[in-house]
């Protein structure tokens, strides 16, 4: 396995010394935000995690090499280079065999972080069952990965462009615990409440770390979804954003946009419709997740 992987010096040293490490995806850099906001956000997220006492490990694939931790130059490459492939589980061997570049999604970040022994991953929002998924079977590979890979994933819930009810049903079927951090509600990315309950409410990082440790010590395979609501002052008006999402979904259908191209299209459209407010909300919720993720990584490292 190690023959495929390159570690940044900072991450390599942290793993050697068993320090807390937090995985970060690269799709949010290459496909989720425009330049230079993507690079500014990536740098700030790493800085927040360091301030909480953990080491950030942004993950991607460069020239076929699995990168666990990106240098400053590599972060800029992911932020500016065109044609980087949005990479899920199915894409990894194609990209490595052909020595291509890949920006990792939730699923592939979990896989690569798991290879490195990292147990905590911070993202914006997880993928899920798309609206109408009961007919189309358009279900993100993220959800299946939660049943396979031992990873605590801190997110602001499922993106509200999805069918959140069906997403939670799928996670339940896969036996994946869904935890509300400081809330009984499962958050909906741009808004704090989705109208659906999390399985459990946990109010502090140490309690969450104990759940992680017990789960994996008992060899109960798979991850945990930790829903951390967007800060109140960054939340968008639910009626406004839900209406905008409905219109964006209809527009995507009319344009024939499908598969992994749907989410980037919808997020870009929402940014235009909201005059940038959706992008601002996205950035703030990622920062908030980084703070909680750093705390959880430190708490888990103290228990292991």
Protein Blocks (a to p, Z undefined) as FASTA:
>chain_A
ZZmpccdfklmmmmmnopacddddfklmmmmpccfklmmmmmmmmmmmmmnopacddddd
eehiacehiafklmmmmmmmghiacddfklmmmmmmnopacdddfklmmmmmmmnopabd
cdfbdcdddehklmnopacfklmmmmmpgcddddebjafkbcfklmmmmmmmnopacdde
hiabdcehjambeoiacfbdcfbfklmmmmmmmmmmnopgcdddddddddfklpccfklm
mmmmmmmmmmmmmnopahjllmmmmmmmmmmmnnommmmmmmmmmmmmmmmmmmmmmmmm
mmZZ
